[in-house]
Amino acid sequence: MSAAPRPVFVDCDTGVDDALALAYLLSDPGVRIVGVGTVSGNVAAAQAAENTLALLTAAGVHDVPVAIGAHDARAGAFAGGAPHVHGHDGVGGTAGTPGERRPDPRDAVTLLADLVAQHPGLEVLALGPLTNLAAFVDVHPELVPALGRVTIMGGAFAHRGNITPFAEANIGHDVEAAAVVFSADWELALVPLDATMPQRLTEADADRLGAVGGAVPRALRSMLDFYLDFYLGVYGDRACALHDPLAAILLADPAAEVAARRGRVRVIEAGEERGRTVLAPAANGRHLVVDAVAGSAAERLVGGLARRAWRA
């Protein structure tokens, strides 16, 4: 008898790689998305919710609540996202008109609190700025111990940042929130640029993904064109980094072969290095920083999506 799927709450700013990560989780029988909160990052939180609802609807998934979270960072206004990376709508210009299904009336923090009560040990996958998670710590500190591991796509340690020489986007767009999250007493796994930048999806991989068949793989392949165009200027060819999908893969497979270090992560909050993540090593530390992942995340992603019989 197979074990019941592990419940997961996803907090995201649904752009192209978030969509890939969500689709991967939907295809993995070992996990079950029980709720999604959105935050401003790649796009505004409200647009991220529309993008998420569109993907879930295309997948035939109608029972996962999607709640809009923070629009602005703790210490500043939302700066407009990353339209040059993900397109004006976050999904490479492929978003249509909003569907009939609307976001949950609760905010993202309330939804997460309600789901923790229903699913003790609920795991969290954070794919955007950490504004919502920091607010959860503020409002519901008593629920922090009830959560399982929190997996974060974010940070840059030995690797150069991607919005400044020191800061990775998810950390750098809300440094104050990251400081709160890193100070909370929960088990964290960080999947930083050090691990994600070497993991690339080529145009040939994208074509294989699209050939899986079904509405979701077709939509992913379509939105990837814009993303690949951006990364042409990064890598020199049409291949994109698998930031959020790698974090989703590692959450779904805790036994994946990784090079990692334990300790305590902090974020530099002021000065030239603002947004830089730093690890103080400790063998019994509650923070795990993934430095590298064995094997090909692109193969895992394409193979994972092929497991599911997607709606036409």
N, C-alpha and C positions, 0 to 999 in steps of 0.2 A: 504494500500500500504506500503510495507516494505521500510525501509530507505536504501539508497545506501550504499554498504560496505565502511568502512573507509580505505583509502589508507595507506599502511605501507611500509617503507623501512627497510630491515633487514641488519644489519652489523654483520658479523659472521666469525668464524674461523672453518668451518664446520667439527666438530667431531661428535660423536654419539649423544650427547644430543642436539646439534644444529640441527641435522637431525630430531630428534623427534619434536623439536620446529617448524621447517619449515613445517613438515607434519601436525602438529596441526593447524597452521595458514591456510594451504591450505584447511583444512576441515571445517573451521569456516566461515559461510556465512556472518558474520558481518564485516569481514575484507578482504582486498585484497592486496596481496604482489605485489607492482608495480616495485620493483627493489631490488637487493641484491648487497652489497659490501662485499668483503672478506678481511681479515686481518690475519697476522701470529699470531698464538696462539697455539691451539691444533696441528695444522699442518701449513706449509707455506701457504701464501695467495693464491698462484697459485694452490696448491693441494686442498685448501678449495673451490676454484671456480670449480674445476673439480668435487668434491663431490656434490656441490650444483647443478650443471648442470645435473649430473646423476640422482639425486633425482627428479628434475623438469621434466626431460625427462620421467622417469618412471611413473610420475603422469600425463603425457600428457599435461604438461604446457610448452608452447613454446614461450610465449610472455612476459616473465619476464626477463629483462636484468640482467646479472650477471657480475659485473666488479671487477677486481683484484685491491686491495688497497695496503697498505703499507706492505712491506716484513720485514723491520726492525723497532724496536722501535725508539722513538725520540732520545734516549740517548745511544743506544747500538744495537748490532747485534742480529738478531733472534737466539735463543739458541737451536733450533731444535724441539721444540714442546713437546708433551706428548705422545710418542709412547707406554709407559707402561700403559697408561690409555685408549687411543683411538685406539691403533694399529699404525703401521708404516704409514698407509694411512689415518688415522683419522676416518675410519669407520670399525674398527675391522678386517682389512685384507680382506674386501669384495669388495674393489674397483676393477673394471675391467679395460680394456683399455679405454682411453678417447673416448667419443662419437663424433659424427660429429659436434655437436653444440659447438661453441667456445665462450669464454668470450667476452663481449662487448669491443670494442676498447678503450672506455673511461676508465679512472681510477675511483676508487670508489668515490672519492671526487667530481669529475666532474659529474658523474652520479647522485649523491645525489643533487647537485646544480641544474641540469637540471630538476629533478623530483620535487623539491620544487617549481620551476616556474610553472610546470604543475598542481601541486596539493597543493595549499596553505593550510596550516594546516597539512601537511604530518607528520605522526607519525613515530618515529624511534624506532626500537628494536635493542639494541646493546648487542650481545652475546659473544663478544671476547674482547681483549684489545682495548682501546679507541683511538688508533693511528689515525685511519681515521677520527673520529669525531673531534679530536683536530686539525687535518689538515684542516677540513672544517671550524672550527672557525677561524683559521689563514687566510685562503684564501678568505672566504666568510662571514665575520662578519656581513655584511648587511642582510644576509639571515637567520641568527639565529632567529630573531623574527618571521619569516614566518613559522617556524616549529611548529607543535603541540608538545605534550609531548614526551620526550625521555625516554624510559624505558630501564634500564641497569641491566643486570644480573651481579652483581659484588659487592665486598666489604665484609667486616666482621666487625661487631660491637662488640656485646657481645660474639660472636662465635669465636673460634680459626681460624686462617687462614689456607689455605690448601697448600701454598707453603713455608711459614714461619709461625712461631707462630702468626704473626700479619697480614700477607698479603694474600688476596684471589688472585687467579691466574690472572683474567682479569684486576685487578687493579695493581697487583704487577709486571706484565710483561711489563707494560709501565706506571710507576708512573707519569712521567712528562706529559704524555698525559692526564691522569686522572685529574691532577691538572688544566690543561687548560679547560677541559670539566666541571669540578665542578665550575670553576670561570665564565663561560659563563652565559649570561642572558637568560636562557630558563627553562621551567618546566621539572624537572627530577623526575623519580620514580626509586628508587634503590631496587632491589630484591637481598639481600645479602645471604651469607651462613646461617645466622640466620634463614631465612625463608625456604631456599631450602634443607638444610641437613635433617630436620625432614620429608620431603616429599620423600617417597621412592617408587620405582617400584620393585616389587618382581619378581621372576622367573615365578610365576604363572600369574602375570599381563602381563609379556612379552609374555607368551604363548597365553593369550587372545588377545593381540594386534596382534600377528601373525595370529590368526584365523579369524581376520576381513576379510581377503581375499584381493587379489590384489597384484600387484608388489611392491608397496611401503611398505605396512605392512609386507610383506615377507622379504624385504630387511632390514627393521628396526629390525625385530626379529633376523635376522642372525647376524647383527652387534652388537646387544645387548649381545651376548654371551661373547665377549671379555671384554666389559664394566662390566658385572656382575662378571666376574673372578677377575677384579681389585678390585671391591668393596667388594669382599669376605674378603679381608684383612682389610677393613675399618669397616664394620658392623659385620663381623663374619658369614654372610650368603650371599647368592646370591641375593642381593637387591641393587639397585643403586639409588643415589640421582637424583632428577629431577630438576637440576639447570636451564637450558635454557627452558625446557618445562614450568616450573612454571612461568617464566617471560613472555612467550608467552601467557599463559592462562590469566594472569592478564592484559596484554595489551588488549586482545580480550574481556575481561569482566571487564570493569571499576567498575562495581557494586559488584564485588566479595567481600566477607566478609574477611576483613584483620584487623590485629592489626598493626598500623603504627604511625609514628611520623613525624611531619613537622619541618623544620629548614633549616640549611645550612650545606652541607657536605664539608669537606676538606680531603685531604690525606697528611699524613706525608711523606715528601720527603727525609729525611736523617736519619741516625742513625739506631739503632737496630730495631726500629719500622717502618722503611721505608715500605710504602705500606699500612699501617693501615688507615682505614677510620674512621673519627670522625664526629659526628653530633652535631652542636650547635643548640639546640632546639629554635624554634620560631613559634608561632601560624600561622603567615602569610608567613612562609618560602616557597620558590619555590621548595624545595627538599622534597620528600616524601620517607621515609625509611620504607620498609615493614619488620616488625619483625616476623610475623607469618600469616599463611593463614588457614582459617577454611576449613574443609573437606579434601577430598583425591584428590590430583593432579593426582594420577595414574588413579583413576576412571574417572576424567575429560578428561585425555589424551586418554584413551582407548575408552571411550564413544564418544569423539570428532572424532576420526579417523573413528569410525563406521558410522558416519553421511554421509561420502562421498562414492560414488560408484567409487572405485579405478579401474584403468585399470588392466586387467589381465597380 
